[in-house]
């Protein structure tokens, strides 16, 4: 059980923070960037939930995803990929694939790239998707330097796809999507 009795500790005032294993690390290190960007992705999904709260199935999916992202933060806060600490498994990855396939099955095929936008829910889903992509890049960067649970990268990759399909759903099943028109503004 987690128990937080004091938020302001002043221990980070010198530019370092504590990891889950008790070690200290400078706040500008790749691990901290990855953890922070996963946290940003979680916050972006929290904002998305403000405009999807009247859609119980969507809200439940997003609630599960937020919990998974917090689990990823816990996983990343302990260096390495094994051990007895909380580690993400492929179960959430498979759930994302299943949810995405179910949503996508109800959508028309794409005939163009989609510009991020449309109704509020779709726009927020696109914004969350881009933050998740950045989180994925940060975790990949970290994994190039040290061991990282590979399920995290798979999850983030699937999550960005999931949010793209969700944006299509929130665009009225594709009816309100803003489509890219190649070269539209290149000539007068």
ZICORPE-V97984 format. One record per residue. N is the residue number from 1. SS is DSSP state (H for helix, E for strand, - for the rest). Layout:
BEGIN
n->N ss->SS
n->N ss->SS
END
This chain:
BEGIN
n->1 ss->-
n->2 ss->-
n->3 ss->-
n->4 ss->-
n->5 ss->-
n->6 ss->-
n->7 ss->-
n->8 ss->-
n->9 ss->-
n->10 ss->-
n->11 ss->-
n->12 ss->-
n->13 ss->-
n->14 ss->-
n->15 ss->-
n->16 ss->E
n->17 ss->E
n->18 ss->E
n->19 ss->-
n->20 ss->-
n->21 ss->-
n->22 ss->-
n->23 ss->-
n->24 ss->E
n->25 ss->E
n->26 ss->E
n->27 ss->-
n->28 ss->-
n->29 ss->-
n->30 ss->H
n->31 ss->H
n->32 ss->H
n->33 ss->H
n->34 ss->H
n->35 ss->H
n->36 ss->H
n->37 ss->H
n->38 ss->H
n->39 ss->H
n->40 ss->H
n->41 ss->H
n->42 ss->H
n->43 ss->H
n->44 ss->H
n->45 ss->H
n->46 ss->H
n->47 ss->H
n->48 ss->H
n->49 ss->H
n->50 ss->H
n->51 ss->H
n->52 ss->H
n->53 ss->-
n->54 ss->-
n->55 ss->-
n->56 ss->H
n->57 ss->H
n->58 ss->H
n->59 ss->H
n->60 ss->H
n->61 ss->H
n->62 ss->H
n->63 ss->H
n->64 ss->H
n->65 ss->H
n->66 ss->H
n->67 ss->H
n->68 ss->H
n->69 ss->H
n->70 ss->H
n->71 ss->H
n->72 ss->H
n->73 ss->H
n->74 ss->H
n->75 ss->H
n->76 ss->H
n->77 ss->-
n->78 ss->-
n->79 ss->-
n->80 ss->E
n->81 ss->-
n->82 ss->-
n->83 ss->-
n->84 ss->-
n->85 ss->-
n->86 ss->-
n->87 ss->-
n->88 ss->-
n->89 ss->-
n->90 ss->-
n->91 ss->H
n->92 ss->H
n->93 ss->H
n->94 ss->H
n->95 ss->H
n->96 ss->H
n->97 ss->H
n->98 ss->H
n->99 ss->H
n->100 ss->H
n->101 ss->H
n->102 ss->H
n->103 ss->H
n->104 ss->H
n->105 ss->H
n->106 ss->-
n->107 ss->-
n->108 ss->-
n->109 ss->-
n->110 ss->-
n->111 ss->-
n->112 ss->-
n->113 ss->-
n->114 ss->E
n->115 ss->E
n->116 ss->-
n->117 ss->-
n->118 ss->-
n->119 ss->-
n->120 ss->H
n->121 ss->H
n->122 ss->H
n->123 ss->H
n->124 ss->H
n->125 ss->H
n->126 ss->H
n->127 ss->H
n->128 ss->H
n->129 ss->H
n->130 ss->H
n->131 ss->H
n->132 ss->H
n->133 ss->H
n->134 ss->H
n->135 ss->H
n->136 ss->H
n->137 ss->H
n->138 ss->H
n->139 ss->H
n->140 ss->H
n->141 ss->H
n->142 ss->H
n->143 ss->H
n->144 ss->-
n->145 ss->-
n->146 ss->-
n->147 ss->-
n->148 ss->E
n->149 ss->-
n->150 ss->H
n->151 ss->H
n->152 ss->H
n->153 ss->H
n->154 ss->H
n->155 ss->H
n->156 ss->H
n->157 ss->H
n->158 ss->H
n->159 ss->H
n->160 ss->H
n->161 ss->H
n->162 ss->H
n->163 ss->H
n->164 ss->H
n->165 ss->H
n->166 ss->H
n->167 ss->H
n->168 ss->H
n->169 ss->H
n->170 ss->H
n->171 ss->-
n->172 ss->-
n->173 ss->-
n->174 ss->-
n->175 ss->-
n->176 ss->-
n->177 ss->-
n->178 ss->E
n->179 ss->E
n->180 ss->-
n->181 ss->-
n->182 ss->-
n->183 ss->-
n->184 ss->-
n->185 ss->-
n->186 ss->-
n->187 ss->-
n->188 ss->-
END
